[in-house]
Protein backbone atom coordinates (compact mmCIF):
# COMPACT_ATOMS: atom_id res chain seq x y z
CA UNK A 1 0.00 0.00 0.00
CA UNK A 2 1.15 3.54 -0.70
CA UNK A 3 0.37 6.02 2.08
CA UNK A 4 0.55 9.72 1.19
CA UNK A 5 0.11 12.31 3.93
CA UNK A 6 0.03 16.01 3.02
CA UNK A 7 0.05 18.51 5.89
CA UNK A 8 -0.26 22.20 5.01
CA UNK A 9 1.16 21.52 1.54
CA UNK A 10 4.08 19.33 2.65
CA UNK A 11 3.78 15.77 1.30
CA UNK A 12 5.29 12.59 2.74
CA UNK A 13 4.93 9.27 0.93
CA UNK A 14 5.42 5.74 2.29
CA UNK A 15 5.32 2.29 0.68
CA UNK A 16 4.23 0.08 3.57
CA UNK A 17 2.99 -3.49 4.02
CA UNK A 18 -0.64 -3.79 5.02
CA UNK A 19 -3.32 -6.38 5.55
CA UNK A 20 -6.78 -6.01 4.07
CA UNK A 21 -10.15 -7.51 4.81
CA UNK A 22 -13.52 -6.12 3.73
CA UNK A 23 -14.04 -2.79 5.47
CA UNK A 24 -10.69 -2.85 7.27
CA UNK A 25 -7.01 -2.11 6.54
CA UNK A 26 -4.22 -2.62 9.09
CA UNK A 27 -0.65 -1.32 8.91
CA UNK A 28 2.23 -0.08 11.06
CA UNK A 29 2.52 3.69 11.51
CA UNK A 30 5.62 4.75 9.52
CA UNK A 31 6.41 7.55 12.02
CA UNK A 32 5.71 5.98 15.42
CA UNK A 33 5.65 2.63 17.19
CA UNK A 34 1.93 2.11 16.62
CA UNK A 35 -0.52 -0.04 14.69
CA UNK A 36 -3.10 1.76 12.56
CA UNK A 37 -6.48 0.26 11.70
CA UNK A 38 -8.64 1.99 9.10
CA UNK A 39 -12.32 0.99 9.12
CA UNK A 40 -14.38 2.14 6.16
CA UNK A 41 -17.86 1.99 4.66
CA UNK A 42 -19.47 3.73 1.70
CA UNK A 43 -19.46 7.20 3.24
CA UNK A 44 -17.37 7.11 6.41
CA UNK A 45 -13.90 6.25 7.67
CA UNK A 46 -12.71 5.63 11.22
CA UNK A 47 -8.97 5.59 11.92
CA UNK A 48 -7.67 4.04 15.15
CA UNK A 49 -4.04 4.04 16.19
CA UNK A 50 -2.70 2.01 19.15
CA UNK A 51 0.81 2.11 20.57
CA UNK A 52 3.28 4.87 21.37
CA UNK A 53 0.59 7.24 20.09
CA UNK A 54 -3.08 6.34 20.53
CA UNK A 55 -5.82 8.09 18.60
CA UNK A 56 -9.28 7.65 17.17
CA UNK A 57 -10.67 9.93 14.49
CA UNK A 58 -13.91 9.61 12.48
CA UNK A 59 -14.34 11.14 9.01
CA UNK A 60 -17.78 11.89 7.52
CA UNK A 61 -18.13 14.05 4.40
CA UNK A 62 -19.11 17.69 5.07
CA UNK A 63 -19.43 17.06 8.80
CA UNK A 64 -17.46 18.14 11.84
CA UNK A 65 -16.55 15.26 14.13
CA UNK A 66 -14.50 14.85 17.29
CA UNK A 67 -11.77 12.40 18.13
CA UNK A 68 -8.87 12.09 20.51
CA UNK A 69 -5.08 11.87 20.44
CA UNK A 70 -3.07 10.49 23.37
CA UNK A 71 0.70 10.58 23.80
CA UNK A 72 2.84 10.22 26.95
CA UNK A 73 -0.31 9.84 29.06
CA UNK A 74 -1.81 13.16 27.94
CA UNK A 75 -5.10 13.11 25.99
CA UNK A 76 -6.10 15.88 23.59
CA UNK A 77 -9.45 16.44 21.90
CA UNK A 78 -9.33 16.73 18.12
CA UNK A 79 -11.89 18.39 15.86
CA UNK A 80 -12.06 17.13 12.28
CA UNK A 81 -13.91 18.86 9.44
CA UNK A 82 -13.97 16.53 6.42
CA UNK A 83 -13.96 18.47 3.12
CA UNK A 84 -13.59 15.65 0.57
CA UNK A 85 -13.92 11.89 0.91
CA UNK A 86 -13.32 9.18 -1.71
CA UNK A 87 -13.73 5.51 -0.85
CA UNK A 88 -13.41 2.87 -3.56
CA UNK A 89 -11.70 -0.48 -4.12
CA UNK A 90 -8.29 1.04 -4.91
CA UNK A 91 -8.21 4.35 -3.03
CA UNK A 92 -9.25 5.99 0.21
CA UNK A 93 -8.68 9.74 0.09
CA UNK A 94 -9.61 12.16 2.86
CA UNK A 95 -9.13 15.93 2.71
CA UNK A 96 -9.82 17.61 6.04
CA UNK A 97 -9.09 20.36 8.54
CA UNK A 98 -7.65 19.03 11.78
CA UNK A 99 -7.68 21.11 14.98
CA UNK A 100 -5.87 20.01 18.13
CA UNK A 101 -5.32 22.35 21.08
CA UNK A 102 -6.32 25.31 18.91
CA UNK A 103 -3.78 24.50 16.17
CA UNK A 104 -5.49 24.03 12.79
CA UNK A 105 -3.83 22.16 9.93
CA UNK A 106 -5.08 21.22 6.48
CA UNK A 107 -4.41 17.58 5.69
CA UNK A 108 -4.88 15.08 2.90
CA UNK A 109 -4.54 11.37 3.58
CA UNK A 110 -4.39 8.93 0.64
CA UNK A 111 -4.22 5.17 0.93
CA UNK A 112 -3.57 3.63 -2.50
CA UNK A 113 -4.57 -0.01 -2.16
CA UNK A 114 -3.19 -2.97 -4.06
CA UNK A 115 -6.07 -5.40 -3.70
N, C-alpha and C positions, 0 to 999 in steps of 0.2 A: 504494500500500500504506500502511496505517496501522500504525505501530510504536509500541507502548505499552511503556514500561519503568517498573516500580515497584520502588523500592529502599527497604526498610525503611519502607513505607507512603507514600513520596513518589512520585507518578506524573508522568511526562513523556510527552507524546504528540507524534508527528511524522507528517506526511503526506509521504511521500517516494516519488520514482520508483524503480521496481525492474524487473528483468527476470526472467522466469520460464521455466524449462524443467522437464520432469518430474524431480522429486527435487532441484531446485536453484533457489534464489532469490538474486539478486545486487543489492546496493544500496550506496550511499555512506553511511558512518557519519555521522549528523547532528551528532556532537560532536567528531569528529577527522578529520584528513585520512587516511582509510583506506577501503578497499573491504571490504565484508562479504559473505561467501558462506555461505549456509545450505544444508546438504545434509540431506535428510530421507528416511526410509523409514517403514514402518508403526509402528515402535516406538522409533525413535532419531533424534536430531538431532545434527549436528556443525556448529559455527559456527566459521568461520575469518575472521580479520580481518588484512589486510595493509596496511601504510602507516606513518604516524606511530606508531601502536600496532599491534603484531602479537600475535595470540593464536589459540589453538585450544582449544576446549572441547567435549567430548562430553556428551550428555545421554541417559541411559537410565533409564526409570522404576524407582523404588525401588532404585537402585544408586548407589554412590559411585564417581565417576570422577575422573581427574586430567587437567589441561590445563596450559597455560602462558600467560603474559602478558608481553610484552616491550615496554619503552618506554625510550628514551634509552640503548640498549645494555645494559640490565639486564633479566635474565629472572627471573621469579617463577613458582613452582609454584602452581597453583590446585587446590583440591579442591571438587568439585561433588557435592551430594547432591540428586538430582532427586526431588521430592515428588509432582508432578502433571505429566502430559504429554498434550496433545491434539494430534493431527495429522489434519487432514482437508483437503478441497479449498478451504476458505475461511479456515481458521484454523490457526495453529501457536501453542500456548500452553504455556509451560514455567514451572512454579513450582519454585524450588530454593533451597538454601542454598549460598552461595558463600564460600569461605574462601581468603584470600590473605594471606600473611605473618601468620597468626594472627588476622586481622580477619575476622569472620563477618558476612555480610549476608544478608538474606532478599530474594529477587528474584522478580519475575514478568516474563516477556517474552512479549508478544503480537504476532504478525504477522497482521494482518487482510488477507487477499489478495483482490484484485479480478481473478479469472481468468475 
